[in-house]
Amino acid sequence: EKYNIKINKSKFNSLYGTGTINEEKVILLKPQTYMNLSGESVVEFIKFYKIPLENLIIIYDDIDTNVEKIKIRK
């Protein structure tokens, strides 16, 4: 919302939108599959758009993480 990126396109069992954050092009992807199959959508996107893995950031919620805490791992 802050960067006015509309998640209104559909491809590879995902909803997605493209935009710019701090002068960098970004694709925000929201898989529309069950959680344990969401990787399939991600793989199809990175293959189709030829996105290097080092440019991929995955954000997800984790029931084992306390509310208002962020866990970052490589």
SULKA-V705838 format. One record per backbone hydrogen bond with DSSP energy under -1.0 kcal/mol. NH is the residue of the N-H (numbers start at 1). CO is the residue of the C=O. E is the energy in kcal/mol with one decimal. If there is no record, write none. Layout:
NH|CO|E, NH|CO|E
This chain:
4|1|-1.3, 8|6|-1.4, 9|16|-2.3, 11|14|-2.0, 15|30|-2.3, 16|9|-2.3, 17|28|-1.8, 19|26|-2.1, 21|24|-2.6, 24|21|-1.6, 26|19|-2.8, 28|17|-2.7, 30|15|-3.3, 32|13|-3.3, 37|34|-2.2, 38|35|-1.3, 40|37|-1.4, 42|38|-1.7, 43|39|-2.8, 44|40|-2.1, 45|41|-2.2, 46|42|-2.6, 47|43|-2.1, 48|44|-2.6, 49|45|-2.8, 51|46|-1.9, 55|52|-2.2, 56|53|-1.8, 65|62|-2.0, 69|66|-1.7
